[in-house]
Amino acid sequence: MSQATLDSPRTARQRLVMAADQLFYAEGINSVGIDRVIEHAGVAKATLYSAFGSKDGLIRAYLMRRHDLRTERIMRHVNAHSDPREKVLAVFDSLAELFATRGWRGCPFLASPGETRSGDPVDEITTLTRAWTRALFTELAAAIGMADQPAVADALMNVYDGAIVASQLDHKADAAQTARRLAAMVIAA
């Protein structure tokens, strides 16, 4: 994103979150200092501390933004279907959309925990994100009428995570399609 885009009518808080999103995602949370985020956002240091309190607060906002975008993307795909089985498979279609996104560098919820201490905001938001996904799979398994919904949800989580890792580490362009086929097998079993 260009500096002109960052200087659009967004609030200083929004510009900070957007700058953090760009820099943290591209380079890592630990690699990017507050001064770079402030410079990229075009705000004063006092603005960052006023809006977020600390770098941890900014990290929390960055990850919550990613969580919100993720849930919106998934639900857009899920809500496009009425059949419960198709809703499950739509979650994997949302991964295909993500993997095709320009600049895809992997999942921040898999990358960030390796950069931080236990108990940091990263743990909090990663736990929230994983719980949301597991709850969605559990709900969808119940809508299908599956008996052991938590076990089905765990299996689908493993398929989902595997697709992300294959896309990220192996640069598998078809990882989401493979995961979709595996998810179909899980719900057919």
Residue pairs with C-beta under 8 A, 6 or more apart in sequence:
1 18
1 22
3 40
3 42
6 15
6 18
6 19
6 40
6 41
6 42
7 15
7 42
10 18
12 41
12 43
12 47
12 51
13 47
13 51
13 52
13 61
15 41
15 42
15 43
16 37
16 38
16 41
16 43
16 47
16 48
16 51
16 52
16 58
16 61
17 58
17 61
17 62
17 65
18 41
19 37
19 38
19 40
19 41
20 32
20 37
20 41
20 58
20 59
20 61
20 62
21 62
21 65
21 66
22 40
23 32
23 36
23 37
23 40
24 32
24 59
24 62
24 108
24 112
25 62
25 66
25 105
25 108
26 103
26 105
28 111
28 115
29 59
29 112
29 115
29 116
29 122
30 115
30 116
34 45
34 48
34 55
34 58
35 45
37 48
37 58
38 44
38 45
38 47
38 48
48 58
51 57
52 58
52 60
52 61
56 120
56 121
57 121
59 112
59 116
59 120
59 121
59 122
60 121
60 124
60 125
62 108
63 108
63 109
63 112
63 121
63 122
63 125
63 126
63 129
64 125
66 108
66 109
67 109
67 125
67 128
67 129
67 132
70 129
71 132
73 94
73 97
73 98
74 90
74 91
74 94
74 133
74 136
76 94
77 90
77 91
77 93
77 94
77 97
78 87
78 90
78 91
78 94
78 136
78 140
80 90
81 87
81 90
84 140
84 143
84 144
84 145
85 144
85 184
85 187
87 140
87 143
88 137
88 140
88 141
88 144
88 156
88 183
88 187
89 180
89 183
89 184
91 136
91 137
91 140
91 156
91 160
91 183
92 159
92 160
92 163
92 176
92 177
92 179
92 180
92 183
93 176
93 180
95 160
95 163
95 164
95 167
95 175
95 176
95 179
96 176
96 177
96 180
98 104
98 176
99 167
99 173
99 175
99 176
104 167
105 168
106 164
106 167
106 168
106 169
107 164
107 168
109 125
109 126
109 129
109 130
110 161
110 164
110 165
110 168
112 122
112 126
113 122
113 123
113 126
115 122
116 122
116 123
130 157
133 157
133 160
134 153
134 154
134 157
135 153
137 152
137 153
137 156
137 157
137 160
138 149
138 150
138 152
138 153
141 149
141 152
141 153
141 156
141 187
142 149
144 187
146 152
146 187
152 186
152 187
155 186
156 183
156 186
156 187
159 179
159 182
159 183
159 186
160 179
160 183
162 175
162 179
162 182
163 175
163 176
163 178
163 179
164 175
166 172
166 175
166 178
166 179
167 173
167 175
167 176
172 178
